Amino acid sequence: MPDIDRAVGAVLGSAVGDALGAPFEFGLPGVFRERFPDGVGELCGGGGWDPGEATDDTQMAVLLGESLLERGGLDLPDAFARFRRWASADPKDIGLQTEQVLLGGDPWDIAAALHFQTNGRAAGNGSLMRASTSAVYFAARGRDDNDRGPPPMPGPHPTPARVGNRPAGRDGWAHGTAPSSGASAFRSLDPHPCAQLARGAGPGA
């Protein structure tokens, strides 16, 4: 499989999986299997979500992908500023810890650490759920270089294991704006910016 196809599959697959699972988040074990006995699900909606509507994880992945392309690499203050603008726009879904860190008013480089000092909570896995765009963008550097790793992403998880956050959206990447909802983020996902991420290229490539 060509690398570009793998990159597109990683980013789009992450968004599709997010939209597929969104209606079942926080549900009881076995609910998905009851709805789809053969194990093959569909974008059904439910639980407050429209069919095909992705969650905050995809929205944040879009923002990180936009930042990587527009800034030509990992720009931590820019990524945090995008996250903060998104959180301030009253998104349909946002994790409590994410919201507290982004809207607490603290500088990007210490916000998560200060939050942890206050309440001792830092074990969220949201950063991993939003890592597809940064993984695709940095994959060309090779395993050895990536083992050293980019600087930790700013965000609500001040642990050494945290990784970047977000997928790729045509609307945001073209115009520098964040999609307004999970649905628009999902619908705007497009192979072209995914391919740009895989090449580590800017939006004009």
C-alpha positions as CSV (number, residue, x, y, z in Angstrom):
1,M,0.0,0.0,0.0
2,P,1.5,3.4,-0.9
3,D,2.5,5.6,2.0
4,I,0.0,8.3,1.0
5,D,-2.9,5.8,1.1
6,R,-1.7,4.7,4.5
7,A,-1.6,8.3,5.7
8,V,-5.1,9.1,4.4
9,G,-6.3,5.8,6.0
10,A,-4.8,6.7,9.3
11,V,-6.3,10.2,9.5
12,L,-9.7,9.4,7.9
13,G,-10.0,6.1,9.7
14,S,-9.5,7.8,13.0
15,A,-12.3,10.3,12.2
16,V,-14.6,7.6,11.0
17,G,-14.0,5.5,14.1
18,D,-14.6,8.5,16.3
19,A,-18.0,9.2,14.5
20,L,-18.9,5.5,14.7
21,G,-18.2,5.2,18.4
22,A,-19.5,8.6,19.5
23,P,-23.1,7.5,20.2
24,F,-21.9,4.7,22.4
25,E,-19.4,6.7,24.6
26,F,-20.2,6.3,28.3
27,G,-22.7,3.5,27.4
28,L,-23.0,0.2,29.1
29,P,-20.8,-2.7,27.9
30,G,-22.5,-4.7,25.1
31,V,-24.7,-1.9,23.7
32,F,-22.8,-1.7,20.4
33,R,-23.1,-5.5,20.0
34,E,-26.8,-5.3,20.7
35,R,-27.3,-2.7,18.1
36,F,-25.1,-4.4,15.5
37,P,-25.1,-8.2,16.3
38,D,-22.8,-9.0,13.4
39,G,-20.2,-6.5,14.6
40,V,-20.4,-4.3,11.5
41,G,-21.5,-0.9,12.7
42,E,-22.8,2.1,10.8
43,L,-22.8,5.8,11.3
44,C,-26.1,5.7,13.2
45,G,-26.0,8.7,15.4
46,G,-27.6,8.8,18.9
47,G,-26.7,10.0,22.3
48,G,-26.9,13.6,21.2
49,W,-24.8,13.0,18.0
50,D,-26.0,13.2,14.4
51,P,-25.1,10.3,12.1
52,G,-21.5,10.9,11.0
53,E,-20.8,13.6,13.6
54,A,-17.4,13.3,15.1
55,T,-16.4,14.4,18.6
56,D,-13.9,16.9,20.1
57,D,-11.1,14.4,19.4
58,T,-11.5,14.8,15.7
59,Q,-12.1,18.6,16.0
60,M,-8.8,18.9,17.9
61,A,-7.0,16.6,15.4
62,V,-8.1,18.9,12.6
63,L,-6.7,21.9,14.5
64,L,-3.4,20.3,15.0
65,G,-3.2,19.2,11.4
66,E,-3.9,22.8,10.3
67,S,-1.2,24.1,12.7
68,L,1.4,21.7,11.4
69,L,0.8,22.6,7.8
70,E,0.4,26.3,8.2
71,R,3.3,26.8,10.6
72,G,5.6,24.3,8.8
73,G,6.0,22.1,11.8
74,L,5.2,21.8,15.5
75,D,4.6,25.3,16.9
76,L,3.4,24.7,20.4
77,P,2.1,28.2,21.2
78,D,0.2,28.3,18.0
79,A,-1.4,24.8,18.6
80,F,-2.4,25.9,22.1
81,A,-3.9,29.1,20.8
82,R,-6.0,27.2,18.3
83,F,-7.2,24.8,21.0
84,R,-8.1,27.8,23.2
85,R,-10.0,29.6,20.5
86,W,-11.9,26.4,19.8
87,A,-12.7,25.8,23.5
88,S,-13.9,29.4,23.8
89,A,-16.4,28.9,21.0
90,D,-18.6,26.7,23.1
91,P,-18.0,23.4,21.2
92,K,-20.7,20.7,21.5
93,D,-18.3,18.4,23.3
94,I,-15.2,19.0,25.3
95,G,-13.6,17.1,28.1
96,L,-13.8,18.6,31.6
97,Q,-10.0,18.5,32.1
98,T,-9.4,19.9,28.6
99,E,-11.8,22.7,29.2
100,Q,-10.2,23.6,32.5
101,V,-6.7,23.7,31.1
102,L,-7.5,25.6,28.0
103,L,-9.8,28.2,29.5
104,G,-8.0,28.6,32.8
105,G,-6.1,31.7,31.5
106,D,-2.6,30.3,32.2
107,P,0.3,30.4,29.6
108,W,0.5,27.5,27.2
109,D,3.7,26.1,28.6
110,I,2.5,25.8,32.2
111,A,-1.3,25.5,32.0
112,A,-1.4,21.7,32.3
113,A,1.2,21.5,35.0
114,L,-0.6,24.1,37.1
115,H,-3.9,22.2,36.7
116,F,-2.2,19.0,37.8
117,Q,-0.7,20.8,40.9
118,T,-4.2,21.9,41.8
119,N,-6.2,18.7,41.5
120,G,-3.7,15.9,40.8
121,R,-5.5,14.7,37.7
122,A,-3.4,14.1,34.6
123,A,-4.1,10.6,33.3
124,G,-6.4,11.4,30.4
125,N,-5.9,9.6,27.2
126,G,-7.3,12.3,24.9
127,S,-3.9,13.2,23.4
128,L,-3.6,9.7,22.1
129,M,-7.0,9.8,20.5
130,R,-6.0,12.9,18.6
131,A,-2.5,11.8,17.5
132,S,-3.1,10.7,13.9
133,T,-2.2,14.0,12.2
134,S,1.0,14.5,14.2
135,A,1.9,10.8,13.7
136,V,1.5,11.1,9.9
137,Y,3.3,14.4,9.7
138,F,6.4,13.2,11.6
139,A,6.4,9.6,10.2
140,A,8.8,10.5,7.3
141,R,11.6,11.3,9.9
142,G,11.8,7.6,10.6
143,R,11.6,5.6,13.8
144,D,15.0,6.5,15.3
145,D,14.3,10.2,15.0
146,N,10.7,9.9,16.3
147,D,11.9,7.8,19.3
148,R,13.6,11.0,20.5
149,G,10.2,12.7,19.9
150,P,9.0,16.2,19.4
151,P,8.4,18.4,22.4
152,P,5.2,17.4,24.3
153,M,2.1,19.0,23.0
154,P,0.4,21.7,25.1
155,G,-2.8,20.6,26.5
156,P,-4.6,19.0,29.4
157,H,-2.3,16.0,30.0
158,P,1.0,17.1,31.6
159,T,2.5,13.6,31.5
160,P,5.7,12.7,29.6
161,A,3.7,10.2,27.5
162,R,1.4,12.7,25.9
163,V,1.5,13.1,22.2
164,G,0.0,15.6,19.7
165,N,-3.8,16.2,19.2
166,R,-6.0,16.2,15.9
167,P,-7.0,15.1,12.1
168,A,-7.2,17.1,8.8
169,G,-9.9,19.4,7.5
170,R,-10.1,21.0,4.1
171,D,-12.2,24.0,5.4
172,G,-9.8,24.8,8.2
173,W,-6.6,24.2,6.3
174,A,-7.7,26.4,3.5
175,H,-9.0,29.3,5.5
176,G,-7.2,29.1,8.8
177,T,-10.4,28.6,10.8
178,A,-11.6,25.7,13.0
179,P,-14.6,23.7,11.9
180,S,-17.5,24.8,14.0
181,S,-18.8,21.4,14.9
182,G,-17.9,17.7,14.9
183,A,-20.1,17.2,11.9
184,S,-18.4,19.9,9.8
185,A,-15.0,18.6,10.9
186,F,-15.9,15.1,9.7
187,R,-17.4,16.2,6.4
188,S,-14.5,18.4,5.6
189,L,-11.9,15.6,6.0
190,D,-10.2,15.3,2.6
191,P,-7.4,13.1,1.2
192,H,-5.5,16.2,-0.1
193,P,-4.5,17.7,3.2
194,C,-3.9,14.2,4.6
195,A,-1.4,13.8,1.8
196,Q,0.2,17.2,2.6
197,L,0.7,16.0,6.1
198,A,2.4,12.8,4.9
199,R,4.8,14.9,2.9
200,G,5.3,17.4,5.7
201,A,4.2,20.0,3.2
202,G,2.4,23.3,3.6
203,P,-1.1,24.0,2.2
204,G,0.2,25.2,-1.1
205,A,1.9,22.0,-2.0
